[in-house]
Amino acid sequence: MKPQSDVSKPEWLTNLERQSFEVELIVSGLAIYGSIALGSFLHESLESLVFQFNDNVLFLLKFVFLYLFVAQKILLLGFIIHFSMRVLWIGMIGLNSVYPKGINTESQVYPEHLMDKIKSEYPDITYYNLKLDKTCSIIFSILCSAIIIFIVISIWLFIAIGISEILRTFLSDQLVYGIQVILFVIFYILIIGVGLLTTAGPFKKSKLSQKYGYRLLSGINRGLLLMFHEPFAYISYTLRTNSSTRQFILASLIIAVISVVISRDDVSKTMNIYTQKAFFEQNSIESNVFDANYGDTHTDGQILYPMIQSEIIDEGYIKLFIPEYARERKHREILCGAFRSDSELSDSANRAAKQEYYEECARNYYTLIIDIGRLENVDFERRRHNKYQQWGYQTIIPIRSLADGKHVLKIKMEYKNADNESAMRIIPFYKLSKE
């Protein structure tokens, strides 16, 4: 049954609307804390997921995280603005309670001609407080609709990733990518078309709009927003029908631009570890070395790059740990073949065989070079890192015979780019003998 527009409003709801600032303040405070915590969660997820998926999935996840980081900044910025304005409103209410008449025109602080202009421009503190109260409530409503949009887009992005992976079991990567691009273009053409048909100049009064406009608008809202279409419809239609299109677009652009600017570090980090090109070029030149390449300067978190114990080594060996990425699995299998468990063997025997397969493959997948000399007969152990509990390959490289001074460890990997070139990781270090 559809709700009737002439239903009388209960008194408790009227009272709640009058006192909504209390709930808004509590929710804004919690939302600010939650947005900050969401940022930390996204960073942890960003580093964790990069190890678990292949390049095709990471290509899509890159856009998920780019979107989520910007969304997190929009929410954080929006709720900080709302909370600050509510605090200002409370201060203004307090000021009004002390001085209910507002500006005292009988004061001798300013001359009469100046006081008249001040009073003309700022006539009523009560009116200003009411305007400020309405503005805060509108901002809060916009943020609620933004949360709905962010949740829904996240759901659809993960659905798109799942469907893409299912299609890749039957179709080639190029064909799946082509389907993604075509669907993306169709979606945006449909959104723009419906927007023009329902809100733009001569189109919104056309016969086509009268016949199909609402059907398309309602269908898209229900189809895309799922169970959130009704609250979003009330918020968006109320705001859109009570504000100009220019104000709506300008406010949206300002918030989006500011959020993108303050998200640039998160965006840069996402691009640096999720894109195939960036992964290929990690540590590819001597100047492109990170603190995370050295165990004594690596901060808490995932091991994203090959790591040795220190930049200055006074032991007679290098302890090298290379993190294992799922995106490398295809390249390993091209080189070593895929592991197949033997149904006639016990579980423990199959686990031992799998461990042997990984370690034997690592000997062919990695080539280690110090300065210009290739290291022969390097043994790798596939294991979890003692401190970070992360899977990778560890080996010990004797360096007692190396002269003191600067050296370069090079790790050639059979991870190929589009030009069939192998990835190279370069880690400089200093050998220093103990006296």
Summary of the structure (lengths in Angstrom):
residues: 435
radius of gyration: 30.6
end to end distance: 88.1
largest distance: 102.1
contacts: 1153
relative contact order: 0.09
helix: 62%
strand: 12%
